[in-house]
């Protein structure tokens, strides 16, 4: 876990120096998501998508984090935007959403 925390610290520093680079926002979001900080990660994924509206990887990451916090409608809306930019990634996300729904439904 030490290297992962160090990576997060480095990404935060990179963001401080270059907050307007979409890839840094996305990477920081990925690191935060890894540590279970989805709500904070969402902010950075949203930043990345605002900076580059066709950034499919950030759209995918945003939708996955939204699913993790139970925001299915927002995740689905993100999926619709993602279909425009990268159908293959959108299909992968669609499968994640379906799988999460099936897993959640089986717990009831």
C-alpha positions as a Python dict, from the first residue, in 0.01 Angstrom:
ca = {
    (1, 'X'): (0, 0, 0),
    (2, 'X'): (300, 231, 48),
    (3, 'X'): (367, 275, -323),
    (4, 'X'): (1, 334, -395),
    (5, 'X'): (-19, 609, -134),
    (6, 'X'): (298, 763, -275),
    (7, 'X'): (145, 753, -623),
    (8, 'X'): (-165, 930, -493),
    (9, 'X'): (52, 1194, -330),
    (10, 'X'): (241, 1245, -659),
    (11, 'X'): (-82, 1275, -854),
    (12, 'X'): (-215, 1534, -611),
    (13, 'X'): (107, 1731, -658),
    (14, 'X'): (79, 1701, -1038),
    (15, 'X'): (-278, 1830, -1013),
    (16, 'X'): (-167, 2127, -802),
    (17, 'X'): (87, 2216, -1071),
    (18, 'X'): (-138, 2145, -1372),
    (19, 'X'): (-509, 2139, -1277),
    (20, 'X'): (-621, 2204, -1634),
    (21, 'X'): (-480, 1884, -1785),
    (22, 'X'): (-756, 1630, -1841),
    (23, 'X'): (-527, 1327, -1811),
    (24, 'X'): (-401, 1438, -1469),
    (25, 'X'): (-759, 1482, -1349),
    (26, 'X'): (-852, 1138, -1479),
    (27, 'X'): (-546, 969, -1326),
    (28, 'X'): (-606, 1136, -990),
    (29, 'X'): (-966, 1018, -1006),
    (30, 'X'): (-851, 661, -1074),
    (31, 'X'): (-617, 671, -774),
    (32, 'X'): (-887, 810, -546),
    (33, 'X'): (-1135, 550, -669),
    (34, 'X'): (-880, 279, -589),
    (35, 'X'): (-877, 400, -228),
    (36, 'X'): (-1258, 390, -212),
    (37, 'X'): (-1301, 765, -243),
    (38, 'X'): (-1553, 755, -527),
    (39, 'X'): (-1725, 1082, -442),
    (40, 'X'): (-1395, 1270, -455),
    (41, 'X'): (-1289, 1079, -767),
    (42, 'X'): (-1609, 1179, -946),
    (43, 'X'): (-1511, 1545, -920),
    (44, 'X'): (-1186, 1480, -1106),
    (45, 'X'): (-1348, 1259, -1369),
    (46, 'X'): (-1606, 1532, -1429),
    (47, 'X'): (-1325, 1786, -1465),
    (48, 'X'): (-1152, 1566, -1721),
    (49, 'X'): (-1470, 1522, -1924),
    (50, 'X'): (-1539, 1897, -1916),
    (51, 'X'): (-1191, 1964, -2048),
    (52, 'X'): (-1210, 1697, -2317),
    (53, 'X'): (-1568, 1606, -2401),
    (54, 'X'): (-1455, 1311, -2611),
    (55, 'X'): (-1232, 1159, -2340),
    (56, 'X'): (-1384, 810, -2338),
    (57, 'X'): (-1163, 671, -2062),
    (58, 'X'): (-1265, 949, -1822),
    (59, 'X'): (-1631, 903, -1918),
    (60, 'X'): (-1600, 531, -1844),
    (61, 'X'): (-1430, 595, -1510),
    (62, 'X'): (-1693, 853, -1418),
    (63, 'X'): (-1976, 614, -1493),
    (64, 'X'): (-1814, 331, -1295),
    (65, 'X'): (-1766, 554, -990),
    (66, 'X'): (-2125, 673, -1019),
    (67, 'X'): (-2235, 309, -1017),
    (68, 'X'): (-2024, 242, -708),
    (69, 'X'): (-2211, 509, -511),
    (70, 'X'): (-2550, 392, -640),
    (71, 'X'): (-2613, 666, -896),
    (72, 'X'): (-2742, 434, -1170),
    (73, 'X'): (-2935, 701, -1360),
    (74, 'X'): (-2631, 927, -1384),
    (75, 'X'): (-2411, 632, -1481),
    (76, 'X'): (-2657, 539, -1755),
    (77, 'X'): (-2661, 898, -1883),
    (78, 'X'): (-2283, 886, -1898),
    (79, 'X'): (-2308, 560, -2092),
    (80, 'X'): (-2521, 734, -2354),
    (81, 'X'): (-2255, 1003, -2398),
    (82, 'X'): (-1983, 741, -2409),
    (83, 'X'): (-2157, 556, -2693),
    (84, 'X'): (-2093, 859, -2913),
    (85, 'X'): (-1719, 863, -2841),
    (86, 'X'): (-1622, 497, -2808),
    (87, 'X'): (-1874, 221, -2868),
    (88, 'X'): (-1638, -55, -2748),
    (89, 'X'): (-1582, 109, -2410),
    (90, 'X'): (-1954, 186, -2389),
    (91, 'X'): (-2032, -183, -2439),
    (92, 'X'): (-1787, -276, -2164),
    (93, 'X'): (-1958, -26, -1933),
    (94, 'X'): (-2301, -156, -2029),
    (95, 'X'): (-2187, -501, -1913),
    (96, 'X'): (-2058, -356, -1585),
    (97, 'X'): (-2392, -184, -1526),
    (98, 'X'): (-2585, -501, -1607),
    (99, 'X'): (-2360, -711, -1384),
    (100, 'X'): (-2388, -468, -1095),
    (101, 'X'): (-2766, -465, -1129),
    (102, 'X'): (-2784, -846, -1133),
    (103, 'X'): (-2550, -872, -833),
    (104, 'X'): (-2747, -610, -639),
    (105, 'X'): (-3081, -771, -727),
    (106, 'X'): (-2959, -1113, -610),
    (107, 'X'): (-2883, -972, -263),
    (108, 'X'): (-3249, -884, -211),
}
